[in-house]
Amino acid sequence: MNRLLLFVAPFVAVGSPAHAAPPAKPNFIIVNIDDLGYADISPFGGKIPTPHLDRMAREGRKLTAHYAAPVCSPSRAALMTGCYPKRVLPIPGVLFPAGAVGLNPDEVTVAEVLKTQGYATAAFGKWHLGDQPEFLPTRQGFDTYFGIPYSNDMGPAAEGSKSNLGAPLPSGRPKAGTAAPQSDEEGIRGAQPPLPLLENEKVVARVGAAEQALFTGQYTERATKFIREHRDGPFFIYLPHNGVHFPHYPSPEFRGKSGKSLQADWVLEIDASVGKILDTLRELKLDERTLVIFTSDNGGPTQQGSDNGPLRGGKGSTLEGGMRVCTIAWWPGQVPAGTETADITAMIDLLPTLAGLSGANLPAGRKLDGRDVRGSILGIASAESRDVFHYFRGPTLEAVRRGPWKLHLAKGELYNLAEDIGEAKNVAAEHAEVVKQLEAVAAEMDKDLGTKQHGPGVRKLGRVENPVPLIGADGKPRPGFE
């Protein structure tokens, strides 16, 4: 489908230091880790050494106030579209297998925006924006796709999807009346169908415990191969790893390597994967032509071994530990080495930022919530820097931030994040005027997306009739996916 695009205003920097002009149409790689805690990697205070990410941070810039969403599907919708999840994927939580809804094919993704500038595009990993044909990456601007359409825990327990590596797998059929399929428009939640591995739109494997441990290596190999094949560029790679989402399945090479847990072993494997990506770029002399962003889709689940310190809370919440994610930007010659910024950045900013850097136009006729924050990434002053962020959990706006101030709306709790990153001291009583200002910010959003109900700015979900699993009850791929 052809879509009209809106002209992007030129980037305006004020008070900028001497800075080499970015190359025209740079390459982009977004490495999106699943359920990685804020302090699960050593550049952000992790106790287990992650040497490749350490080097990435030494050669790049840490974004210490980068926001995602509380859970998987909303975060990925924000990254793809430049919009708050509620605007483009208004669902209570996440998508499940054989869902009737997904990201609307009429939404314009970052891949589609970059393709207008001649970019080759690829996605390798977890999609989680709908598993029916109409919702897959190949229908949303990606030339090639290899991965699973939703989380690695959304499959049969007997095939390893509900337990960590090495745990006993249940055998036999469930007793009558237990673990029955539970379906709604978001998909099957109870007894789930086999987990499919896709090559573009074909099922190429049924994922069991053994296959889970292959994911990280397979995705990394595909990404480095794509880089080599498209070295003349420009290219865009979206690399959303399954790791380190439960169940934890590091490859044999990394099992026990951390001396701590399977989750930590998988963190080390992710670190090694990043090292291979960056080494490939250095070898091909593409490093100064490529912006790499490493991030996580949400905060880590502490009950599964993640560390979000010094943040409070974890995955599923709108506390900082649920939505502020460890993020590093790397681009030798452009991103200032060994630096960090506490500027507010977010998944919603990636589409407009990459569009601006590539010279692409933004989608016309639709509102975006993201901003071009390349000034924060490149370390130069910009009129486009973000000052306000809204913390949605499903349909509910639970908190708002302006500058250092964050207000939790339900309880009226106010925190100064510049002084209290762990949200430990409620200072609402001492700053009543700030509370009123942030309540006004929330009231403005109520006119657009709504703070609880769906406001006029919420767009339609994609929807299909009669959704079915990609692998049927007979164990065979559905027609068209063979």
Secondary structure, 3 states (H helix, E strand, C coil): CCCCEECCCCCCECCCCCCCCCCCCCEEEEEEECCCCCCCCHHHCCCCCCHHHHHHHHHCEEEEEEECCCCHHHHHHHHHHCCCHHHHCCCCCCCCCCCCEECCCCCCCHHHHHHCCCCEEEEECCCCCCCCHHHCHHHCCCCEEEECCCCCCCCCHHHCCCCCCCCCCCCCCCCCCCCCCCEECCEECCCCCCEEEEECCEEEEEECHHHHCCHHHHHHHHHHHHHHHCCCCCEEEEEECCCCCCCCCCCHHHCCCCCCCHHHHHHHHHHHHHHHHHHHHHHCCCHHHEEEEEEECCCCCHHHCCCCCCCCCCCCCCCHHHHEEEEEEECCCCCCCCEEECCEEEHHHHHHHHHHHHCCCEECCCCCCCCCCHHHHHCCCECCCECEEEEEECCEEEEEEECCEEEECCCCEEEECCCCCCCCCCCCCCCHHHHHHHHHHHHHHHHHCCCCCCCCCCCCCEECCCCCCCECCCCCECCCCC
